[in-house]
């Protein structure tokens, strides 16, 4: 389930083998193991991919989404709200809640604006947002926030994870972490874990997508 780059690095760390990225890629291709890892559905032919401008620095495009967290009660879930900077892959803001709501989503985005002092920037220099088409993302409070603060909102196509691939990859990284507990008791316990995790992620995690530096250094 790993990319060829991460597989190469991981294999060295556990002393399984040592090979360059390109060598690992060629071996995977030869064994037909470089197929897409996410299932995709057919498109109706009318939706268009969001136009992604080339990034030259942080706080030019943010992506965000919500992912469920399992609890010890069957059928009950907590939700992790995550706002990510695409250039640096920094976790700009996160929240834990029992429900998926537009109110929680707005608090996530407002927290990011405050954390990064975005409102001090002229409107043309503020980040654009990319998200999927869930009801929280299309809600009026989110649309108003984007309009009020001069931030364009881009929408991924239905059933197309690669349109918002950085946030999807971040959630995958979160849940594959060796220390990830798998289940959480409540909001407080989950918040304790993710406070430690995202501090590590931003300041110690060497990210393959940004040249093996930490998001805080990018």
C-alpha positions as CSV (number, residue, x, y, z in Angstrom):
1,X,0.0,0.0,0.0
2,X,3.0,2.3,0.1
3,X,4.3,4.5,-2.7
4,X,7.6,3.4,-4.3
5,X,9.5,6.2,-2.6
6,X,8.1,5.5,0.9
7,X,8.7,1.8,0.3
8,X,12.3,2.4,-0.6
9,X,12.9,4.5,2.6
10,X,10.9,2.1,4.8
11,X,12.9,-0.9,3.5
12,X,16.2,0.7,4.4
13,X,14.9,1.7,7.9
14,X,14.0,-2.0,8.7
15,X,17.1,-3.3,6.9
16,X,15.1,-5.3,4.4
17,X,16.9,-4.0,1.3
18,X,18.5,-0.9,-0.1
19,X,17.5,0.4,-3.5
20,X,16.9,3.7,-5.3
21,X,13.4,5.1,-5.9
22,X,13.7,4.4,-9.6
23,X,14.8,0.7,-9.0
24,X,11.9,0.1,-6.7
25,X,9.5,1.7,-9.2
26,X,10.8,-0.5,-12.0
27,X,10.4,-3.7,-9.9
28,X,6.8,-2.7,-9.0
29,X,5.9,-2.0,-12.6
30,X,7.4,-5.3,-13.7
31,X,5.1,-7.1,-11.2
32,X,2.0,-5.0,-12.1
33,X,2.0,-3.4,-8.6
34,X,1.8,0.3,-9.6
35,X,-1.9,0.4,-10.0
36,X,-4.2,3.1,-8.5
37,X,-4.8,2.3,-4.8
38,X,-8.2,4.1,-4.6
39,X,-11.3,2.8,-6.3
40,X,-13.0,5.3,-8.6
41,X,-16.4,5.5,-10.1
42,X,-17.5,6.6,-13.6
43,X,-18.0,10.3,-14.2
44,X,-21.0,11.7,-16.0
45,X,-18.8,13.6,-18.3
46,X,-20.0,17.0,-17.1
47,X,-17.8,17.6,-14.1
48,X,-14.4,19.3,-14.5
49,X,-11.3,18.9,-12.5
50,X,-10.5,21.9,-10.3
51,X,-7.8,24.2,-11.9
52,X,-4.8,24.1,-9.6
53,X,-2.4,27.0,-9.8
54,X,1.3,26.4,-9.4
55,X,2.3,27.0,-5.8
56,X,5.4,28.9,-4.9
57,X,5.1,29.1,-1.1
58,X,2.8,28.3,1.9
59,X,-0.7,29.7,2.5
60,X,-1.5,29.8,-1.2
61,X,-3.9,26.8,-1.3
62,X,-5.4,25.0,1.6
63,X,-7.2,21.6,1.5
64,X,-9.5,20.3,4.1
65,X,-11.8,17.4,4.8
66,X,-13.4,15.3,7.6
67,X,-12.5,11.7,8.5
68,X,-14.2,9.4,10.9
69,X,-12.5,8.0,14.0
70,X,-13.7,4.7,15.5
71,X,-14.8,4.6,19.2
72,X,-15.4,1.8,21.6
73,X,-19.1,1.9,21.0
74,X,-20.2,0.1,17.8
75,X,-21.8,2.5,15.3
76,X,-20.6,5.7,17.1
77,X,-17.8,7.7,15.6
78,X,-15.8,10.8,16.4
79,X,-14.7,13.0,13.5
80,X,-11.3,14.5,12.7
81,X,-11.5,17.8,10.9
82,X,-8.2,18.7,9.2
83,X,-7.0,21.8,7.4
84,X,-3.7,21.2,5.4
85,X,-1.4,23.6,3.6
86,X,-0.7,22.0,0.2
87,X,2.7,23.6,-0.4
88,X,4.3,22.7,3.0
89,X,1.9,19.9,3.9
90,X,1.6,21.6,7.3
91,X,-1.4,20.7,9.5
92,X,-2.7,24.3,9.8
93,X,-5.6,23.5,12.0
94,X,-7.5,20.4,13.3
95,X,-10.5,19.7,15.4
96,X,-12.3,16.7,17.0
97,X,-16.1,16.5,17.2
98,X,-18.9,14.0,17.6
99,X,-20.7,15.3,14.6
100,X,-20.1,16.6,11.1
101,X,-21.5,20.1,10.9
102,X,-21.0,23.3,9.0
103,X,-20.5,25.0,12.4
104,X,-17.5,22.9,13.3
105,X,-16.2,23.3,9.7
106,X,-16.3,27.0,10.0
107,X,-14.5,26.9,13.4
108,X,-11.7,24.9,11.7
109,X,-11.3,27.4,8.9
110,X,-11.5,30.4,11.2
111,X,-8.8,28.9,13.4
112,X,-6.6,28.5,10.4
113,X,-7.1,32.1,9.4
114,X,-6.1,33.3,12.9
115,X,-3.2,30.8,13.2
116,X,-1.6,32.0,9.9
117,X,-2.6,35.7,10.2
118,X,-4.2,35.3,6.8
119,X,-6.6,38.3,7.3
120,X,-3.5,40.6,7.4
121,X,-2.8,39.7,3.8
122,X,-4.5,41.5,0.9
123,X,-7.4,39.6,-0.6
124,X,-5.5,38.6,-3.7
125,X,-2.8,37.0,-1.6
126,X,-5.1,34.8,0.5
127,X,-5.3,31.0,0.1
128,X,-7.8,29.3,-2.0
129,X,-9.6,26.4,-0.5
130,X,-10.2,23.0,-2.1
131,X,-12.6,20.4,-0.7
132,X,-15.0,17.8,-1.8
133,X,-18.7,18.3,-2.3
134,X,-20.0,17.1,1.1
135,X,-22.9,19.1,2.6
136,X,-20.6,20.7,5.2
137,X,-18.3,22.0,2.4
138,X,-21.2,23.3,0.3
139,X,-23.0,24.8,3.4
140,X,-24.0,28.5,3.3
141,X,-21.8,29.4,6.4
142,X,-18.7,28.1,4.5
143,X,-19.6,29.8,1.3
144,X,-20.1,33.1,3.2
145,X,-16.8,32.8,5.0
146,X,-14.9,32.3,1.7
147,X,-16.7,35.2,0.2
148,X,-16.2,37.5,3.2
149,X,-12.5,36.8,3.3
150,X,-11.8,36.7,-0.4
151,X,-10.8,33.0,-0.6
152,X,-11.8,31.1,-3.8
153,X,-13.4,27.7,-3.0
154,X,-12.6,24.9,-5.4
155,X,-14.6,21.6,-5.4
156,X,-13.2,18.1,-6.2
157,X,-15.2,16.0,-8.6
158,X,-17.5,13.3,-7.2
159,X,-15.7,10.0,-6.6
160,X,-12.3,11.4,-7.5
161,X,-10.0,11.2,-4.5
162,X,-7.1,12.5,-6.6
163,X,-8.7,15.9,-7.0
164,X,-8.0,16.4,-3.3
165,X,-5.1,14.0,-3.0
166,X,-3.1,15.8,-0.4
167,X,-5.7,15.7,2.3
168,X,-6.5,12.0,1.4
169,X,-2.9,11.2,1.8
170,X,-2.6,13.0,5.1
171,X,-5.5,11.0,6.6
172,X,-3.9,7.8,5.3
173,X,-0.6,8.8,7.1
174,X,-2.5,9.6,10.3
175,X,-4.2,6.2,10.5
176,X,-1.1,4.2,9.5
177,X,1.1,5.7,12.3
178,X,2.5,3.0,14.6
179,X,1.1,4.7,17.7
180,X,-2.3,5.2,16.2
181,X,-4.7,3.7,18.8
182,X,-7.4,2.7,16.4
183,X,-10.3,3.6,18.8
184,X,-10.9,6.6,21.0
185,X,-12.9,6.9,24.2
186,X,-14.1,10.5,23.8
187,X,-13.3,13.9,22.4
188,X,-10.8,14.6,25.2
189,X,-8.8,11.5,24.7
190,X,-8.7,11.9,21.0
191,X,-7.6,15.5,21.3
192,X,-4.8,14.5,23.6
193,X,-3.5,12.0,21.1
194,X,-3.8,14.3,18.1
195,X,-2.2,17.2,19.9
196,X,0.9,15.1,20.3
197,X,0.6,13.6,16.8
198,X,0.3,16.9,14.9
199,X,3.0,18.5,16.9
200,X,5.3,15.6,15.8
201,X,3.9,15.7,12.2
202,X,4.6,19.4,11.8
203,X,8.0,19.5,13.5
204,X,9.6,16.1,13.3
205,X,8.0,14.1,10.4
206,X,10.2,14.0,7.3
207,X,7.7,14.2,4.5
208,X,8.5,12.5,1.2
209,X,6.3,14.9,-0.8
210,X,8.4,17.9,0.1
211,X,11.9,16.5,-0.2
212,X,12.2,14.8,3.2
213,X,12.0,17.9,5.3
214,X,9.4,18.6,8.0
215,X,6.2,20.6,7.1
216,X,7.4,23.2,9.6
217,X,10.6,23.7,7.6
218,X,9.1,23.8,4.1
